[in-house]
Amino acid sequence: MKVLGFDSVSSSCSVAILEDNKVSYSKVLRMERGHAESLVPMINEAVLTTCDNFSQIDVVGCTVGPGSFTGVRVGLSTAIGLSVSANKPLIGVTSFEVVAERIKMTKKQNEQLLVVVLETKRNDFFVQTFSVESRPLDQPSSIQATEFVEYLSSLKNPYNHILLAGDGVGRALGYVRDKPANLNLTLEEGYGGPQAWDITTLVKSKFESNQSFPIPKPLYLRQPDVTKQKV
Amino acid sequence: MLVLGIESSCDETAVAVVSVSQAKKRILSNVILSQNEKHEEYGGIVPEIAARSHLEHIHAIMRQAVNEAGISFDELDGIAATAGPGLIGGVIVGLMAGKAASLAYNTPFLAVNHLEGHALTVRLLGDVCFPYLLLLVSGGHTQLLIVRGVGKYSLLGSTLDDAAGEAFDKVAKMIGFGYPGAAKLEHTAKNGDSTRFVLPRPMAGRPNCDFSFSGLKTAVRNHYDSLVDSDSETKDLADLCASFQRAISETICDRSQRAINQYKKFYPEGNTFVLAGGVAANKYLCSKITNLANENDMVVKVPPSNLCTDNGAMIAWAGIEYLRLGKTSQLDFAPRPRWPLDESIKK
């Protein structure tokens, strides 16, 4: 079975292909902009490197957000174009799930909660907390940077240890200096945002445990900035 | 030749399939989802809301277009998508879906200039030869161009401020018709006296072919503000609508006459005047332009209104025009929020 996975919602553009249980192709390009230009040729290269043609891909997966609005649109509309035209199942995963998947693979999360912190490039963070079994414990949300410690303290945490991961960790550090003494933080800084190889493994397990595959919805976690007209 | 066209540069998510065999051109499907209702309460198009709506619906519209056409994606000879100009968030959705669909079966991809879609629509409907004069009037654009060939445009004039359709919508909103109110304005104007209110004809008599509508808009506001509530309110509004519609149409005709003169100077034998874009659906403007063209011994060609407003068929057709010339686009084609028609098109 071949799974194509890609991400364009963060500060990189990445594409990977999983064949059976092995990542047989992976490419990551760091970029702040230009995802709309790079993504489809990168997918094309991945497909041509590992298959005769696209029809040999069994499942398509991509991140649905949160991340840059443009990035979400670039990735999901590409995935939709592939899925609708070639009639392939499409599975969307959140940026949180992908980071949690990576942490699960590295087995670094011993007796601590995992809080995935994603960069918003504004005064807030996107956050979601996962159990030691990588089970989400709350809904994805956006919180103000100044409320970050409050968020961490409010978690029902049997361990008093929290592992922070995601591309927002670096900036979040600036807001945890006044944390309560009994709250112990471990930082997983090396791994940034979601990456395609983790998407493929996540997508494969979702594919195997699901029967139907409706078109995934984007996860923006922020309403459009608009005001209604004066009456 | 079978081509799918995707349009998502403003507030319509549209996909169509067009076929050409020998000389026979057919629109096999033309699915359009308008977002009007989503923007109504904001009094205009909100780009982020538009972009989200395109992403929400693009899969269903693509499927419907292909199903209605009775074809499958692997039969297509080309996939065309609007790559600009327009609202970037929406352009990205259609462009990426188009590039991805073209990757799936290694189908040639065609990045289409939205304006070129409007410009070439008449050739989908009949045998219209180059060079022709084009008046493109829509909610986002107001331009006079000589269409010399596919990808060959000479811009004669364009608007310095609002587009004509924008002026219609803004005036309609100003007088309480809500958004989008251009159609209601046209309807109301039918019963009005177009000579009652004195309104300017901006740019009239200027040597170039440019447009400006902001002064006209202000003049309408001044008249509207001076109207007193009375029993004749309905009549007042109808007269104001009629006066405005006449003023803007005569302005467009004045500019068009300049363009005709320039066109005739380059092409003395040329006799085709094409009216395109959403505002071409306005019957009053259409009849004014027809009269003007006839006075100049020109034939007017206007696509039916469902092909004047944004649609996928015009994008598919523009794609066919390029495909027939052997020109295709690369999969790294970048979305272009600004993309002037007269710029040499990099394919």
HADDOCK unambig.tbl for C-alpha pairs under 7 A between the chains (distance, minus, plus):
assign (segid A and resid 36 and name CA) (segid B and resid 334 and name CA) 6.35 0.50 0.50
assign (segid A and resid 37 and name CA) (segid B and resid 332 and name CA) 4.31 0.50 0.50
assign (segid A and resid 37 and name CA) (segid B and resid 333 and name CA) 5.82 0.50 0.50
assign (segid A and resid 37 and name CA) (segid B and resid 334 and name CA) 5.15 0.50 0.50
assign (segid A and resid 38 and name CA) (segid B and resid 332 and name CA) 5.97 0.50 0.50
assign (segid A and resid 40 and name CA) (segid B and resid 99 and name CA) 6.88 0.50 0.50
assign (segid A and resid 40 and name CA) (segid B and resid 100 and name CA) 6.38 0.50 0.50
assign (segid A and resid 40 and name CA) (segid B and resid 331 and name CA) 6.22 0.50 0.50
assign (segid A and resid 40 and name CA) (segid B and resid 332 and name CA) 6.84 0.50 0.50
assign (segid A and resid 41 and name CA) (segid B and resid 331 and name CA) 5.92 0.50 0.50
assign (segid A and resid 41 and name CA) (segid B and resid 332 and name CA) 6.19 0.50 0.50
assign (segid A and resid 44 and name CA) (segid B and resid 103 and name CA) 6.79 0.50 0.50
assign (segid A and resid 54 and name CA) (segid B and resid 104 and name CA) 5.51 0.50 0.50
assign (segid A and resid 70 and name CA) (segid B and resid 89 and name CA) 6.68 0.50 0.50
assign (segid A and resid 73 and name CA) (segid B and resid 55 and name CA) 6.80 0.50 0.50
assign (segid A and resid 73 and name CA) (segid B and resid 93 and name CA) 6.10 0.50 0.50
assign (segid A and resid 74 and name CA) (segid B and resid 92 and name CA) 6.39 0.50 0.50
assign (segid A and resid 74 and name CA) (segid B and resid 93 and name CA) 6.57 0.50 0.50
assign (segid A and resid 74 and name CA) (segid B and resid 96 and name CA) 6.33 0.50 0.50
assign (segid A and resid 77 and name CA) (segid B and resid 55 and name CA) 6.47 0.50 0.50
assign (segid A and resid 77 and name CA) (segid B and resid 93 and name CA) 5.33 0.50 0.50
assign (segid A and resid 77 and name CA) (segid B and resid 96 and name CA) 5.76 0.50 0.50
assign (segid A and resid 77 and name CA) (segid B and resid 97 and name CA) 5.07 0.50 0.50
assign (segid A and resid 78 and name CA) (segid B and resid 96 and name CA) 4.97 0.50 0.50
assign (segid A and resid 78 and name CA) (segid B and resid 97 and name CA) 4.87 0.50 0.50
assign (segid A and resid 78 and name CA) (segid B and resid 100 and name CA) 5.29 0.50 0.50
assign (segid A and resid 80 and name CA) (segid B and resid 59 and name CA) 6.23 0.50 0.50
assign (segid A and resid 80 and name CA) (segid B and resid 97 and name CA) 6.33 0.50 0.50
assign (segid A and resid 81 and name CA) (segid B and resid 97 and name CA) 3.98 0.50 0.50
assign (segid A and resid 81 and name CA) (segid B and resid 98 and name CA) 6.30 0.50 0.50
assign (segid A and resid 81 and name CA) (segid B and resid 100 and name CA) 4.97 0.50 0.50
assign (segid A and resid 81 and name CA) (segid B and resid 101 and name CA) 4.80 0.50 0.50
assign (segid A and resid 82 and name CA) (segid B and resid 100 and name CA) 5.17 0.50 0.50
assign (segid A and resid 82 and name CA) (segid B and resid 101 and name CA) 5.18 0.50 0.50
assign (segid A and resid 82 and name CA) (segid B and resid 104 and name CA) 6.01 0.50 0.50
assign (segid A and resid 84 and name CA) (segid B and resid 59 and name CA) 6.50 0.50 0.50
assign (segid A and resid 84 and name CA) (segid B and resid 63 and name CA) 6.93 0.50 0.50
assign (segid A and resid 85 and name CA) (segid B and resid 73 and name CA) 5.60 0.50 0.50
assign (segid A and resid 85 and name CA) (segid B and resid 101 and name CA) 5.36 0.50 0.50
assign (segid A and resid 85 and name CA) (segid B and resid 104 and name CA) 6.84 0.50 0.50
assign (segid A and resid 86 and name CA) (segid B and resid 104 and name CA) 6.01 0.50 0.50
assign (segid A and resid 224 and name CA) (segid B and resid 48 and name CA) 5.91 0.50 0.50
assign (segid A and resid 224 and name CA) (segid B and resid 49 and name CA) 6.62 0.50 0.50
assign (segid A and resid 228 and name CA) (segid B and resid 41 and name CA) 6.33 0.50 0.50
assign (segid A and resid 228 and name CA) (segid B and resid 42 and name CA) 4.80 0.50 0.50
assign (segid A and resid 229 and name CA) (segid B and resid 41 and name CA) 6.84 0.50 0.50
assign (segid A and resid 229 and name CA) (segid B and resid 42 and name CA) 5.16 0.50 0.50
assign (segid A and resid 229 and name CA) (segid B and resid 43 and name CA) 6.11 0.50 0.50
